[in-house]
Amino acid sequence: MSVERDESLRLLEQEVGVLIRRVRRVIGVRARSVHPDLQPASYLMLGYLAAHGPVRASAMAEVFGIDKGAISRQVQHLMDLGLVDRSPDPDDGRATLLSASEEGVRRLEEVADLRRRYLDERLGDWSDDELADFAGTLARYNATLGVDEE
């Protein structure tokens, strides 16, 4: 590996670390914007349900890499806040499906719209091409690393 490539990889790790810290902070802010009592982990699950639901809790446990008990606690928290609905699984009467409630979806959409407007303001001096290139490069980075990253 060349010295230049090694330095670029070091810089990449540093900038990804900054991005991770920023994302963690933003998730907390967005969670509280959806509901003042919403926990960041529950916010991520609500977003997943809005995009992929209805799903079984076991599928969510697999996606988030946590045990069913933790999923159950987070789902109950979301249900208590009126952001998630539970319904019988038509394919298996013993199982239930989870989905974001209409209120949950509405609140998520409001927060996402505000965030996009904020980003548009902050990135106002980026051209459309620069923004598209960055989004594409970030998508390629994420796809290349996949789920097996250590």
N, C-alpha and C positions, 0 to 999 in steps of 0.2 A: 504494500500500500504506500502511495506517495505521501510525502509530508503535507502537500496541499490537500489531498483527499482526506487525510487524517484530521486536519484542521477543520475542513468543511463538515465532517461527521461530528466533531466535537461541538461546533457551532450549531449544527442541526439539533443535537441533543439538548443543548442549552436553550434554544428557542422553543423547542417542543415542551420543555419544562416550564417556561414562561406561559406558554399557551395552556398547559394543563392547570396551572395555578389560576389563570384568568377564567378558564371554563368552570372550575370549581366554584369560584366566587359568583360568576354569572348564574350558575344553576341555583345557588342559594337565593339570589335576588329574584330570579324568575319564579322559583317555587313560592316565595312569599307574595309575589305579584298575582299568582293564580289564587292563592288563599294564604292568609297570614299564618295559619297553623300548619301549612304543608311542608313536610320535610323534604330535603333535596333528593334523597333516594326514592321517595314516593313520587316526586315530580318526574323523575326519569321513567318510572314504571307507568305513570299516567300517560306520558308521551308515547311510550311503546304501545300501550293499549289503544290509544287514539289512532295510531298508525297501522297496527296489526291485528287489533281485536276483532271479534271476540276470540279469546284463547283460554286454555286451561291454565291453572296455576302452575302445574308441573312444567308446562312449556316455558312459562316465565322464569321459573327456577333455573331451567337450563340456559336460557338466554342471558340471565344476569349472573349465573354462576354462584348462586346462593341456595341455601336449603329451603325446603317448602315451608318450614316454620317461619322463617324471616319473610318470605313472600306473603304468607298468611297475615302476619302482623302489619305489613305495609298495605296490603289490600284492605284490611279492616280499617286502617287509618283513612285510606282513600274513600271507603264507603261511608265512614262516619262524617266525612266532609262533603258527601254528596257528589263526589267526582267520579265514582266507579259504580257500575251496576253488575249484578250477578244474575245469571239466568241458567236454567237447566240445559245441559248438553243434549241436543236432539238425537245424537248418535249413541249416547250412553246415559241412561236415566240416573245413574249413581253419581255422575260427574257434573260440574258446573262450569260455565264459561264466564269470563270476565271481560268487560268492555268499558270504555270511558263513557260516562253519562253525557247527555246532551250538554249539561252545564259544564262538565269537565272539558269537553271539546271546545265549547264557546270560550271559556276562560283561557285555555291553551292558545287558541287562535288569536285572541286579543293580545296576549303577551308576546306571541311570535311576531305579530304585526308591529307592535311597538319596538321590538328588538331589531327588526329589519329596517325600520325608519331610522333608528339610532345608528345602525351600521352604515346606512346610506349617507347619513350626515357626516360620520367620522371618516368614511372612505370616499368622500365627495371629490377629492382630487385624483382618485384612481379612475382611469379610463374604463369603459365597459370591457375592452379587451384585456386590460391588466387584471381586472376583477375575475373575468372568466378564466384567464390563464392560471391565476392563483388557485381558484376553486378546483380547476382540473388537475393541477399539480398536487394539491392536497388530497384529492380523491385518489389519484394514482399512488401516492405515498401510503394512504390507508389500505388500499387494495393490495399493494405489494407486501405490506407487513402482515396483513390478514389477522386471524385470531390466534396464531401461534407465537405471537411476540412475547419475549421474556422480559 
